[in-house]
């Protein structure tokens, strides 16, 4: 029988193991490069901070990408995996924290597309790196390593992605409705903050000399608190509802953990105190979610705030979650450590100063009414913690069956009665 041989140029010959291994190395190298560029674009165009800080961060990422790419080209398979996994994880964090939220809210902007590319490439990196690392492992090692890796990845993304999300907020459009749709007369106003940011809002004049600042939650605008504006205006209160910086029609950079709340609220109080017919001693703040946390914190630094209503407040920093170990034991203690990492990372990503802890806010002695959703366990716990910190000045109400900031929708009459009565006592002595 004649013996046949394969020509060197015959491409039907199966690739050798060495060729396949080399091809895998090149794929990882290219994936690392793409992920690095995507991460660089996303963080340098969407990250918080000044231009110099963003350029420095971009340069550092490019340097890391170049080094990782060279290592992936020259090193062994396991060292390639060691590069692919962390770089891929960073890319996934950027995709989850920036790409997906921006795509959902504003569509395919530069930051959104870069984040989406980072997410897809990061997943490819992590999977490929894991396959390389486990290529020679026994089956029981693979069974143990895969779920462990998934847990580590999930925890890392769960910690880091919210920090990116809070400091790289996608634009939030103002809704079409105004207080006029609630039969409330108003005027559009702009308010300047101490650091030069212009905030846009609606102002409803007071009928009895008392007024409140109304603060919306993260990722929303003053359009989302129209029903609250109407209830307070019907009770005769002057109302100033401002878009938080970076939200709606306000200038500035958004920060969805509410770390700019003191500056924004101080500007709002200045505005109300200067309006004719308003007694500067009769000004309060009503806030929902992030706005409630901002209101609680601002009361500690602003003596002109004489009443606070906070609904749906839970935390702005890790210090606000130190009750977790008291309620959940060892699991809560571990969660507190993770929260510290998350907010430390957040601090590195934003120019905003760390805000006043909520407990310190209520300790200022300002009359405070905390509203918790009965269906949200954390809100109920926080309400108890805040009441315990200042039982003489903090009142609480748990709205049974309500979800986050749904108190007015679930129990409109009782919400109106309780909130107006509290404000009347605190601001008007009624």
DRENDO-1510 file (C-alpha; in Angstrom, 1 decimal, always signed):
<recs>
REC; n; res; u; v; w
REC; 1; UNK; +0.0; +0.0; +0.0 .
REC; 2; UNK; +1.5; +3.4; -0.9 .
REC; 3; UNK; +2.3; +5.7; +1.9 .
REC; 4; UNK; +0.9; +9.3; +1.5 .
REC; 5; UNK; +2.4; +12.3; +3.0 .
REC; 6; UNK; +1.1; +15.7; +3.9 .
REC; 7; UNK; +2.6; +18.6; +2.0 .
REC; 8; UNK; +3.8; +21.5; +4.2 .
REC; 9; UNK; +1.4; +23.8; +2.6 .
REC; 10; UNK; -1.6; +21.4; +3.0 .
REC; 11; UNK; -3.9; +23.3; +5.3 .
REC; 12; UNK; -6.1; +20.3; +5.8 .
REC; 13; UNK; -3.6; +19.0; +8.3 .
REC; 14; UNK; -4.9; +19.3; +11.9 .
REC; 15; UNK; -3.2; +22.1; +13.9 .
REC; 16; UNK; -0.7; +20.9; +16.4 .
REC; 17; UNK; -1.1; +21.3; +20.2 .
REC; 18; UNK; +1.6; +23.9; +20.1 .
REC; 19; UNK; -0.2; +25.9; +17.4 .
REC; 20; UNK; -3.5; +25.7; +19.4 .
REC; 21; UNK; -1.7; +26.9; +22.5 .
REC; 22; UNK; -0.1; +29.7; +20.7 .
REC; 23; UNK; -3.4; +30.7; +19.1 .
REC; 24; UNK; -5.0; +30.8; +22.5 .
REC; 25; UNK; -2.2; +33.0; +23.8 .
REC; 26; UNK; -2.7; +35.4; +21.0 .
REC; 27; UNK; -6.4; +35.5; +21.6 .
REC; 28; UNK; -5.9; +36.4; +25.2 .
REC; 29; UNK; -3.3; +39.0; +24.2 .
REC; 30; UNK; -5.8; +40.6; +21.8 .
REC; 31; UNK; -8.6; +40.4; +24.3 .
REC; 32; UNK; -6.5; +42.0; +27.0 .
REC; 33; UNK; -5.7; +44.9; +24.6 .
REC; 34; UNK; -9.3; +45.4; +23.6 .
REC; 35; UNK; -10.5; +45.3; +27.2 .
REC; 36; UNK; -7.9; +47.8; +28.2 .
REC; 37; UNK; -8.8; +50.2; +25.5 .
REC; 38; UNK; -12.5; +49.8; +26.3 .
REC; 39; UNK; -11.9; +50.3; +30.0 .
REC; 40; UNK; -9.7; +53.3; +29.3 .
REC; 41; UNK; -12.3; +55.0; +27.1 .
REC; 42; UNK; -15.1; +54.4; +29.5 .
REC; 43; UNK; -13.3; +55.6; +32.6 .
REC; 44; UNK; -11.6; +58.5; +31.0 .
REC; 45; UNK; -14.8; +59.9; +29.4 .
REC; 46; UNK; -17.3; +59.1; +32.1 .
REC; 47; UNK; -15.4; +59.1; +35.3 .
REC; 48; UNK; -15.8; +61.7; +38.0 .
REC; 49; UNK; -13.1; +64.2; +38.7 .
REC; 50; UNK; -11.1; +66.8; +36.9 .
REC; 51; UNK; -9.5; +66.5; +33.5 .
REC; 52; UNK; -6.0; +65.9; +35.0 .
REC; 53; UNK; -7.2; +63.1; +37.2 .
REC; 54; UNK; -9.0; +61.4; +34.3 .
REC; 55; UNK; -5.9; +61.6; +32.1 .
REC; 56; UNK; -3.8; +60.1; +34.8 .
REC; 57; UNK; -6.2; +57.3; +35.3 .
REC; 58; UNK; -6.3; +56.7; +31.5 .
REC; 59; UNK; -2.5; +56.6; +31.3 .
REC; 60; UNK; -2.3; +54.2; +34.1 .
REC; 61; UNK; -4.8; +51.8; +32.5 .
REC; 62; UNK; -3.0; +52.0; +29.2 .
REC; 63; UNK; +0.3; +51.2; +30.8 .
REC; 64; UNK; -1.3; +48.2; +32.6 .
REC; 65; UNK; -2.8; +47.1; +29.3 .
REC; 66; UNK; +0.5; +47.2; +27.5 .
REC; 67; UNK; +2.3; +45.3; +30.2 .
REC; 68; UNK; -0.4; +42.7; +30.4 .
REC; 69; UNK; -0.4; +42.3; +26.7 .
REC; 70; UNK; +3.3; +41.7; +26.5 .
REC; 71; UNK; +3.2; +39.2; +29.4 .
REC; 72; UNK; +0.4; +37.3; +27.7 .
REC; 73; UNK; +2.5; +37.0; +24.6 .
REC; 74; UNK; +5.6; +35.6; +26.3 .
REC; 75; UNK; +4.6; +33.7; +29.4 .
REC; 76; UNK; +3.3; +30.3; +30.1 .
REC; 77; UNK; -0.4; +29.4; +30.1 .
REC; 78; UNK; -0.9; +29.8; +33.9 .
REC; 79; UNK; +0.7; +33.2; +33.8 .
REC; 80; UNK; -1.6; +34.2; +31.0 .
REC; 81; UNK; -4.5; +33.1; +33.1 .
REC; 82; UNK; -3.2; +35.2; +36.0 .
REC; 83; UNK; -3.3; +38.2; +33.7 .
REC; 84; UNK; -6.6; +37.5; +31.9 .
REC; 85; UNK; -8.7; +36.9; +35.1 .
REC; 86; UNK; -8.1; +40.3; +36.9 .
REC; 87; UNK; -8.1; +42.4; +33.7 .
REC; 88; UNK; -11.3; +40.6; +32.6 .
REC; 89; UNK; -12.9; +41.2; +36.0 .
REC; 90; UNK; -12.1; +44.9; +35.8 .
REC; 91; UNK; -13.7; +45.0; +32.4 .
REC; 92; UNK; -16.8; +43.3; +33.6 .
REC; 93; UNK; -17.1; +45.8; +36.5 .
REC; 94; UNK; -16.9; +48.7; +34.0 .
REC; 95; UNK; -19.5; +47.0; +31.8 .
REC; 96; UNK; -21.9; +46.4; +34.7 .
REC; 97; UNK; -21.3; +49.8; +36.4 .
REC; 98; UNK; -21.2; +52.0; +33.3 .
REC; 99; UNK; -22.1; +50.2; +30.1 .
REC; 100; UNK; -25.4; +48.6; +31.0 .
REC; 101; UNK; -26.9; +51.6; +32.9 .
REC; 102; UNK; -25.9; +54.1; +30.2 .
REC; 103; UNK; -27.3; +51.8; +27.4 .
REC; 104; UNK; -30.6; +51.4; +29.3 .
REC; 105; UNK; -31.0; +55.2; +30.1 .
REC; 106; UNK; -29.5; +57.1; +27.2 .
REC; 107; UNK; -28.7; +54.6; +24.4 .
REC; 108; UNK; -25.4; +54.0; +22.5 .
REC; 109; UNK; -23.3; +56.9; +23.7 .
REC; 110; UNK; -19.5; +56.6; +23.7 .
REC; 111; UNK; -19.3; +55.6; +27.3 .
REC; 112; UNK; -22.2; +53.1; +26.9 .
REC; 113; UNK; -20.7; +51.4; +23.9 .
REC; 114; UNK; -17.2; +51.3; +25.5 .
REC; 115; UNK; -18.7; +49.8; +28.6 .
REC; 116; UNK; -20.6; +47.2; +26.6 .
REC; 117; UNK; -17.5; +46.2; +24.8 .
REC; 118; UNK; -15.7; +45.9; +28.1 .
REC; 119; UNK; -18.4; +43.7; +29.5 .
REC; 120; UNK; -18.3; +41.2; +26.6 .
REC; 121; UNK; -14.5; +41.2; +26.3 .
REC; 122; UNK; -14.2; +40.8; +30.1 .
REC; 123; UNK; -16.4; +37.8; +30.1 .
REC; 124; UNK; -14.3; +36.2; +27.3 .
REC; 125; UNK; -11.2; +37.0; +29.2 .
REC; 126; UNK; -12.4; +35.4; +32.5 .
REC; 127; UNK; -13.7; +32.3; +30.7 .
REC; 128; UNK; -10.6; +31.8; +28.6 .
REC; 129; UNK; -8.2; +32.5; +31.4 .
REC; 130; UNK; -10.1; +30.1; +33.6 .
REC; 131; UNK; -10.0; +27.4; +30.9 .
REC; 132; UNK; -6.2; +27.8; +30.6 .
REC; 133; UNK; -5.7; +27.7; +34.3 .
REC; 134; UNK; -7.7; +24.5; +34.7 .
REC; 135; UNK; -6.5; +22.8; +31.6 .
REC; 136; UNK; -4.3; +20.3; +33.4 .
REC; 137; UNK; -6.4; +20.1; +36.6 .
REC; 138; UNK; -8.2; +17.0; +37.8 .
REC; 139; UNK; -11.9; +16.9; +37.6 .
REC; 140; UNK; -12.5; +17.4; +41.3 .
REC; 141; UNK; -10.2; +20.5; +41.2 .
REC; 142; UNK; -12.3; +21.9; +38.4 .
REC; 143; UNK; -15.5; +21.2; +40.2 .
REC; 144; UNK; -14.2; +23.1; +43.3 .
REC; 145; UNK; -12.6; +25.9; +41.3 .
REC; 146; UNK; -15.5; +26.9; +39.0 .
REC; 147; UNK; -18.1; +27.8; +41.7 .
REC; 148; UNK; -15.4; +29.4; +43.8 .
REC; 149; UNK; -14.4; +31.6; +40.9 .
REC; 150; UNK; -18.0; +32.5; +40.2 .
REC; 151; UNK; -18.5; +33.6; +43.8 .
REC; 152; UNK; -15.3; +35.7; +43.8 .
REC; 153; UNK; -16.3; +37.4; +40.5 .
REC; 154; UNK; -19.9; +38.0; +41.8 .
REC; 155; UNK; -18.6; +39.6; +45.1 .
REC; 156; UNK; -16.1; +41.7; +43.3 .
REC; 157; UNK; -18.6; +43.0; +40.8 .
REC; 158; UNK; -21.2; +43.5; +43.5 .
REC; 159; UNK; -18.7; +45.7; +45.5 .
REC; 160; UNK; -17.1; +47.7; +42.7 .
REC; 161; UNK; -19.9; +48.1; +40.1 .
REC; 162; UNK; -22.2; +50.2; +42.5 .
REC; 163; UNK; -19.2; +52.6; +43.1 .
REC; 164; UNK; -18.8; +53.1; +39.4 .
REC; 165; UNK; -22.6; +53.4; +38.9 .
REC; 166; UNK; -22.9; +56.1; +41.6 .
REC; 167; UNK; -20.0; +58.2; +40.3 .
REC; 168; UNK; -20.7; +57.8; +36.6 .
REC; 169; UNK; -24.4; +58.5; +36.4 .
REC; 170; UNK; -26.1; +58.5; +33.0 .
REC; 171; UNK; -28.0; +61.7; +32.2 .
REC; 172; UNK; -31.6; +61.7; +33.7 .
REC; 173; UNK; -34.2; +63.5; +31.6 .
REC; 174; UNK; -36.8; +65.7; +33.3 .
REC; 175; UNK; -40.3; +64.5; +32.7 .
REC; 176; UNK; -43.0; +66.3; +30.7 .
REC; 177; UNK; -45.3; +67.0; +33.7 .
REC; 178; UNK; -45.1; +70.1; +35.9 .
REC; 179; UNK; -46.9; +71.1; +39.1 .
REC; 180; UNK; -49.5; +72.7; +36.8 .
REC; 181; UNK; -50.8; +69.1; +36.1 .
REC; 182; UNK; -51.5; +68.9; +39.9 .
REC; 183; UNK; -53.3; +72.3; +39.9 .
REC; 184; UNK; -50.4; +73.9; +41.7 .
REC; 185; UNK; -49.2; +77.4; +40.7 .
REC; 186; UNK; -45.4; +77.6; +40.4 .
REC; 187; UNK; -42.5; +79.3; +38.8 .
REC; 188; UNK; -39.3; +77.8; +37.3 .
REC; 189; UNK; -36.2; +79.0; +39.1 .
REC; 190; UNK; -32.4; +78.5; +39.1 .
REC; 191; UNK; -30.3; +78.3; +42.3 .
REC; 192; UNK; -26.5; +78.6; +42.5 .
REC; 193; UNK; -24.5; +76.5; +44.9 .
REC; 194; UNK; -21.4; +77.6; +46.8 .
REC; 195; UNK; -19.2; +75.6; +44.4 .
REC; 196; UNK; -20.7; +77.3; +41.3 .
REC; 197; UNK; -23.2; +74.7; +40.1 .
REC; 198; UNK; -26.5; +75.9; +38.7 .
REC; 199; UNK; -29.5; +73.9; +39.9 .
REC; 200; UNK; -32.9; +74.0; +38.1 .
REC; 201; UNK; -36.2; +73.7; +40.0 .
REC; 202; UNK; -39.8; +74.7; +40.7 .
REC; 203; UNK; -40.8; +77.1; +43.4 .
REC; 204; UNK; -44.3; +77.3; +45.0 .
REC; 205; UNK; -44.8; +80.4; +47.2 .
REC; 206; UNK; -45.9; +79.9; +50.8 .
REC; 207; UNK; -49.3; +80.8; +52.2 .
REC; 208; UNK; -48.3; +80.8; +55.9 .
REC; 209; UNK; -44.6; +81.7; +56.1 .
REC; 210; UNK; -43.2; +78.1; +56.3 .
REC; 211; UNK; -41.5; +76.3; +53.4 .
REC; 212; UNK; -39.7; +73.1; +52.6 .
REC; 213; UNK; -37.0; +71.9; +50.2 .
REC; 214; UNK; -38.1; +68.7; +48.4 .
REC; 215; UNK; -35.4; +66.3; +47.4 .
REC; 216; UNK; -35.9; +63.4; +44.9 .
REC; 217; UNK; -34.1; +60.1; +44.9 .
REC; 218; UNK; -31.1; +58.8; +42.9 .
REC; 219; UNK; -31.6; +58.4; +39.2 .
REC; 220; UNK; -34.7; +60.6; +39.1 .
REC; 221; UNK; -35.7; +64.2; +39.0 .
REC; 222; UNK; -38.2; +66.7; +40.5 .
REC; 223; UNK; -40.8; +65.2; +38.1 .
REC; 224; UNK; -40.8; +62.1; +40.3 .
REC; 225; UNK; -41.9; +64.0; +43.4 .
REC; 226; UNK; -44.9; +65.9; +41.9 .
REC; 227; UNK; -47.4; +64.2; +44.1 .
REC; 228; UNK; -45.4; +65.2; +47.2 .
REC; 229; UNK; -45.1; +68.8; +46.0 .
REC; 230; UNK; -48.9; +68.9; +45.5 .
REC; 231; UNK; -49.6; +67.5; +49.0 .
REC; 232; UNK; -47.3; +70.0; +50.7 .
REC; 233; UNK; -48.5; +73.0; +48.6 .
REC; 234; UNK; -52.1; +72.1; +49.4 .
REC; 235; UNK; -51.2; +72.4; +53.1 .
REC; 236; UNK; -49.9; +75.9; +52.4 .
REC; 237; UNK; -46.2; +75.3; +52.5 .
REC; 238; UNK; -43.8; +77.0; +50.2 .
REC; 239; UNK; -42.0; +74.3; +48.1 .
REC; 240; UNK; -38.7; +74.4; +46.4 .
REC; 241; UNK; -38.1; +71.2; +44.4 .
REC; 242; UNK; -34.7; +71.1; +42.7 .
REC; 243; UNK; -33.1; +68.6; +40.3 .
REC; 244; UNK; -30.0; +67.3; +42.1 .
REC; 245; UNK; -26.8; +68.2; +40.4 .
REC; 246; UNK; -26.3; +66.2; +37.2 .
REC; 247; UNK; -30.0; +65.2; +37.1 .
REC; 248; UNK; -32.7; +66.7; +35.0 .
REC; 249; UNK; -32.0; +70.3; +34.0 .
REC; 250; UNK; -29.3; +70.9; +36.6 .
REC; 251; UNK; -25.7; +71.4; +35.8 .
REC; 252; UNK; -22.8; +69.6; +37.6 .
REC; 253; UNK; -21.8; +66.0; +38.0 .
REC; 254; UNK; -24.3; +63.6; +39.4 .
REC; 255; UNK; -23.4; +61.5; +42.4 .
REC; 256; UNK; -26.0; +58.9; +43.2 .
REC; 257; UNK; -24.9; +58.2; +46.8 .
REC; 258; UNK; -25.9; +61.8; +47.6 .
REC; 259; UNK; -22.5; +63.1; +48.6 .
REC; 260; UNK; -23.2; +66.6; +47.2 .
REC; 261; UNK; -26.4; +66.9; +49.2 .
REC; 262; UNK; -25.1; +69.4; +51.8 .
REC; 263; UNK; -24.1; +71.8; +49.1 .
REC; 264; UNK; -27.3; +71.5; +47.1 .
REC; 265; UNK; -29.5; +71.8; +50.2 .
REC; 266; UNK; -27.6; +74.7; +51.6 .
REC; 267; UNK; -28.2; +76.6; +48.3 .
REC; 268; UNK; -31.9; +75.7; +48.4 .
REC; 269; UNK; -32.3; +76.9; +52.0 .
REC; 270; UNK; -30.5; +80.2; +51.1 .
REC; 271; UNK; -33.1; +80.6; +48.3 .
REC; 272; UNK; -36.1; +80.0; +50.5 .
REC; 273; UNK; -34.8; +82.3; +53.3 .
REC; 274; UNK; -34.5; +85.1; +50.8 .
REC; 275; UNK; -38.1; +84.8; +49.5 .
REC; 276; UNK; -40.7; +87.4; +50.6 .
REC; 277; UNK; -43.3; +85.9; +52.9 .
REC; 278; UNK; -41.1; +83.1; +54.3 .
REC; 279; UNK; -39.8; +83.1; +57.8 .
REC; 280; UNK; -36.2; +81.8; +57.8 .
REC; 281; UNK; -36.9; +80.1; +61.1 .
REC; 282; UNK; -39.6; +78.0; +59.4 .
REC; 283; UNK; -37.7; +76.0; +56.8 .
REC; 284; UNK; -37.5; +72.2; +56.6 .
REC; 285; UNK; -36.4; +69.5; +54.1 .
REC; 286; UNK; -38.5; +66.6; +52.8 .
REC; 287; UNK; -36.5; +63.9; +51.0 .
REC; 288; UNK; -37.0; +60.5; +49.4 .
REC; 289; UNK; -34.4; +57.8; +49.3 .
REC; 290; UNK; -31.1; +59.5; +48.4 .
REC; 291; UNK; -32.9; +62.8; +49.1 .
REC; 292; UNK; -33.9; +61.6; +52.5 .
REC; 293; UNK; -30.3; +60.7; +53.3 .
REC; 294; UNK; -29.2; +64.1; +52.1 .
REC; 295; UNK; -31.7; +65.8; +54.3 .
REC; 296; UNK; -30.6; +63.9; +57.4 .
REC; 297; UNK; -27.0; +64.7; +56.8 .
REC; 298; UNK; -27.6; +68.3; +55.9 .
REC; 299; UNK; -29.4; +68.9; +59.2 .
REC; 300; UNK; -26.1; +68.3; +61.0 .
REC; 301; UNK; -24.3; +71.1; +59.2 .
REC; 302; UNK; -27.1; +73.6; +58.6 .
REC; 303; UNK; -28.7; +75.2; +61.6 .
REC; 304; UNK; -31.4; +76.8; +59.4 .
REC; 305; UNK; -33.0; +73.5; +58.8 .
REC; 306; UNK; -35.7; +73.2; +61.5 .
REC; 307; UNK; -37.4; +70.0; +60.4 .
REC; 308; UNK; -36.6; +66.9; +58.3 .
REC; 309; UNK; -38.8; +64.3; +56.8 .
REC; 310; UNK; -36.8; +61.4; +55.3 .
REC; 311; UNK; -38.5; +58.5; +53.5 .
REC; 312; UNK; -36.7; +55.4; +52.3 .
REC; 313; UNK; -33.3; +56.4; +53.8 .
REC; 314; UNK; -30.8; +53.6; +54.4 .
REC; 315; UNK; -27.1; +54.6; +53.8 .
REC; 316; UNK; -24.6; +56.9; +52.1 .
REC; 317; UNK; -21.4; +55.4; +53.6 .
REC; 318; UNK; -20.2; +52.3; +55.3 .
REC; 319; UNK; -20.6; +54.0; +58.6 .
REC; 320; UNK; -24.4; +54.0; +58.0 .
REC; 321; UNK; -24.3; +50.2; +57.8 .
REC; 322; UNK; -22.6; +49.4; +61.1 .
REC; 323; UNK; -25.9; +48.1; +62.4 .
REC; 324; UNK; -25.6; +45.1; +60.1 .
REC; 325; UNK; -23.5; +43.0; +62.6 .
REC; 326; UNK; -25.9; +43.9; +65.4 .
REC; 327; UNK; -28.9; +42.4; +63.4 .
REC; 328; UNK; -27.3; +39.7; +61.3 .
REC; 329; UNK; -24.3; +38.6; +63.4 .
REC; 330; UNK; -21.3; +37.1; +61.6 .
REC; 331; UNK; -22.9; +37.6; +58.1 .
REC; 332; UNK; -23.5; +41.2; +59.0 .
REC; 333; UNK; -20.0; +41.7; +60.2 .
REC; 334; UNK; -18.6; +40.4; +56.9 .
REC; 335; UNK; -21.0; +42.6; +55.0 .
REC; 336; UNK; -19.7; +45.6; +56.9 .
REC; 337; UNK; -16.2; +44.8; +55.7 .
REC; 338; UNK; -17.4; +44.6; +52.1 .
REC; 339; UNK; -19.3; +47.9; +52.5 .
REC; 340; UNK; -16.0; +49.6; +53.7 .
REC; 341; UNK; -14.3; +48.4; +50.5 .
REC; 342; UNK; -17.1; +49.7; +48.3 .
REC; 343; UNK; -17.3; +53.2; +49.8 .
REC; 344; UNK; -13.5; +53.5; +50.0 .
REC; 345; UNK; -13.4; +52.8; +46.2 .
REC; 346; UNK; -16.2; +55.3; +45.8 .
REC; 347; UNK; -14.2; +57.9; +47.7 .
REC; 348; UNK; -11.4; +57.4; +45.2 .
REC; 349; UNK; -13.7; +57.9; +42.2 .
REC; 350; UNK; -15.3; +61.1; +43.2 .
REC; 351; UNK; -14.3; +64.7; +44.1 .
REC; 352; UNK; -17.2; +64.9; +46.6 .
REC; 353; UNK; -16.4; +64.8; +50.2 .
REC; 354; UNK; -17.6; +61.9; +52.4 .
REC; 355; UNK; -20.9; +63.0; +53.9 .
REC; 356; UNK; -22.1; +63.1; +57.5 .
REC; 357; UNK; -23.3; +59.7; +58.8 .
REC; 358; UNK; -27.0; +59.5; +59.3 .
REC; 359; UNK; -26.7; +58.9; +63.0 .
REC; 360; UNK; -24.7; +62.2; +63.4 .
REC; 361; UNK; -27.4; +63.9; +61.4 .
REC; 362; UNK; -30.2; +63.1; +63.7 .
REC; 363; UNK; -27.9; +63.7; +66.7 .
REC; 364; UNK; -28.0; +67.4; +65.8 .
REC; 365; UNK; -31.4; +67.7; +67.6 .
REC; 366; UNK; -33.4; +68.7; +64.5 .
REC; 367; UNK; -36.9; +67.4; +64.7 .
REC; 368; UNK; -37.0; +64.4; +62.3 .
REC; 369; UNK; -39.7; +62.2; +60.9 .
REC; 370; UNK; -38.4; +58.9; +59.4 .
REC; 371; UNK; -40.7; +56.9; +57.1 .
REC; 372; UNK; -39.8; +53.3; +56.4 .
REC; 373; UNK; -41.3; +50.9; +53.8 .
REC; 374; UNK; -42.8; +47.9; +55.6 .
REC; 375; UNK; -41.7; +45.6; +52.7 .
REC; 376; UNK; -38.0; +46.8; +52.9 .
REC; 377; UNK; -36.3; +45.3; +56.0 .
REC; 378; UNK; -33.3; +47.5; +55.8 .
REC; 379; UNK; -35.4; +50.7; +56.0 .
REC; 380; UNK; -37.2; +49.3; +59.1 .
REC; 381; UNK; -33.9; +48.6; +60.8 .
REC; 382; UNK; -32.4; +52.0; +59.9 .
REC; 383; UNK; -35.5; +53.7; +61.3 .
REC; 384; UNK; -35.0; +51.9; +64.6 .
REC; 385; UNK; -31.3; +52.8; +64.6 .
REC; 386; UNK; -32.0; +56.5; +64.0 .
REC; 387; UNK; -34.7; +56.6; +66.6 .
REC; 388; UNK; -32.4; +55.0; +69.2 .
REC; 389; UNK; -29.7; +57.6; +68.3 .
REC; 390; UNK; -32.0; +60.5; +69.2 .
REC; 391; UNK; -35.3; +59.3; +70.7 .
REC; 392; UNK; -36.4; +62.7; +71.9 .
REC; 393; UNK; -36.3; +64.2; +68.4 .
REC; 394; UNK; -36.8; +61.3; +66.0 .
REC; 395; UNK; -40.3; +60.0; +65.1 .
REC; 396; UNK; -40.7; +57.0; +62.9 .
REC; 397; UNK; -43.5; +55.4; +60.9 .
REC; 398; UNK; -43.5; +52.1; +59.1 .
REC; 399; UNK; -45.9; +52.0; +56.2 .
REC; 400; UNK; -47.2; +48.4; +56.2 .
REC; 401; UNK; -47.1; +46.8; +52.7 .
REC; 402; UNK; -45.3; +49.7; +51.1 .
REC; 403; UNK; -42.3; +49.3; +48.8 .
REC; 404; UNK; -39.4; +51.8; +48.6 .
REC; 405; UNK; -40.7; +55.4; +48.8 .
REC; 406; UNK; -44.3; +54.2; +48.1 .
REC; 407; UNK; -45.7; +55.6; +51.3 .
REC; 408; UNK; -47.8; +58.3; +49.5 .
REC; 409; UNK; -49.1; +55.8; +46.9 .
REC; 410; UNK; -50.0; +53.1; +49.4 .
REC; 411; UNK; -51.4; +55.3; +52.2 .
REC; 412; UNK; -52.1; +58.7; +50.8 .
REC; 413; UNK; -54.4; +60.0; +53.4 .
REC; 414; UNK; -52.3; +58.8; +56.4 .
REC; 415; UNK; -49.1; +60.0; +54.7 .
REC; 416; UNK; -50.6; +63.4; +54.2 .
REC; 417; UNK; -52.0; +63.6; +57.8 .
REC; 418; UNK; -48.8; +62.4; +59.5 .
REC; 419; UNK; -46.3; +64.5; +57.4 .
REC; 420; UNK; -48.3; +67.7; +57.5 .
REC; 421; UNK; -49.0; +67.3; +61.2 .
REC; 422; UNK; -45.3; +66.8; +61.9 .
REC; 423; UNK; -44.2; +69.8; +59.8 .
REC; 424; UNK; -46.9; +72.0; +61.4 .
REC; 425; UNK; -45.6; +71.1; +64.9 .
REC; 426; UNK; -41.9; +71.5; +64.0 .
REC; 427; UNK; -42.1; +74.6; +61.8 .
REC; 428; UNK; -45.2; +76.4; +62.8 .
REC; 429; UNK; -45.7; +75.4; +66.4 .
REC; 430; UNK; -49.2; +74.2; +65.6 .
</recs>
